């Protein structure tokens, strides 16, 4: 209880000990297909009592009782995988940037493009990304780890409004497009780009349409708003030829007001 009383407000307590749960019904399917602990040690660590004590001191704390479904599992944490579809409950993918969870020799870091694509994919499906970097004996990281975070940070400076404080919006994922919605009734379409790929002349968006008179813009690009027209239950964005893009990894189209979102 020292952590809960002597260090101010605590947002999250992560219990990485799902393998010591009391029991698991092997006939019951896991909440995420393919995600189930391989071995259960059937040890009772009295999580109900522990969480009750935590919330007596930290009533707003989120608890993660990993892989143990129930009241103490506030959200699910699939490890080194991203679910294939939007999930109807809170979740977070725990991913390794390179090597292992702890320090690894000659670790190969995930490319920045892959991190950006993974982040957009996870957020579009209603999840959060936990990106693990194992520190060395002196507490520092590989140089490549710093550079990867700097590249992702540069992308977020332009496109962060399509990631932070957003919520899912149908159809969530469509080909190379990832959809998110703002709390103000806006929407974002993140277009993932392969290496040396440019934007097509037209982007087809499904599932919702902008309000009449709505403005469509490309984040990070100055100039006039983009032209759009309704198309069935969606709309099409006309993309002028670009001499350069705000990012070579992914580009975000922002719509200030949409209809038919859910």
C-alpha positions, 0 to 999 in steps of 0.5 A, a space after each residue: 500500500 506504500 505506492 498508493 499512499 506516498 506518491 500522489 495520484 496513481 493512474 494505472 497499476 499493472 499486474 503482470 501475473 495472469 499466470 497465477 490466477 485461481 483457475 481457467 476454463 479451457 472450454 471458454 474461448 479467449 476474448 481475443 482469438 489466439 490470445 490465451 496464456 499457455 500455462 496456468 499455475 492455479 495460485 490465488 494471490 487474492 486479487 479481489 482483496 488487493 484491488 479493493 485496498 488499492 481503490 480505498 486509496 486510489 479510487 480512480 486507478 485503472 487495474 490490469 490483471 493480465 489475462 484474467 477475465 473479470 472485474 479486476 481486468 479493466 482492459 485487455 492487453 494482447 501481447 506482440 499482436 494487434 487484433 484484426 478488428 475493432 474490439 468493443 471493450 478497452 484494450 492495449 497492444 503491448 509491442 516490443 520496439 526491438 529485441 526483447 522486453 529487457 535489454 537484448 544484444 544487437 537488437 533490431 529496431 522496428 522501422 518508424 514507418 511500421 510503428 506509425 502504421 501500427 499506431 494508426 491501426 490500433 487507434 482506429 480499432 479503439 485500442 492503445 499502443 504500449 511500445 516497450 524499449 528494453 534499457 541497457 545496464 546503464 539505463 540508456 537505449 540503443 541510438 536507433 531507439 531514440 531516432 525511432 521515437 523522434 521520427 514518430 514524434 515528428 509525425 505526431 506533431 502534424 497528425 496527433 489530432 487524429 490519434 489523441 482524444 479520438 474514438 473509433 468510427 465505422 468502418 474503422 479500417 478499409 484497405 490502407 485507410 484508418 478512421 478516427 473521430 474527434 469529440 467535436 464531430 470531426 473525423 480523420 482518415 489516415 492514409 498509410 503509405 508504402 515506401 516511395 508511394 504517393 497519394 492517389 488522385 482520389 480517396 474514397 471514404 465509406 461509412 459516413 459523409 461530411 455535413 453540407 459545407 464541411 471543410 476537408 483538409 490535409 493535416 500539415 499542408 497549408 493552402 486551400 481546402 480539398 474538394 469532395 463529393 458525396 458517393 453513396 454512403 460515403 464520399 470521395 476526396 479529390 487530391 491535387 498532385 503533390 510536390 511533397 507530402 507532410 509525411 512519407 509514412 502516412 497522411 491524414 485528411 481531416 473533415 471538420 464535421 461529419 454525418 452518419 458517424 457512430 
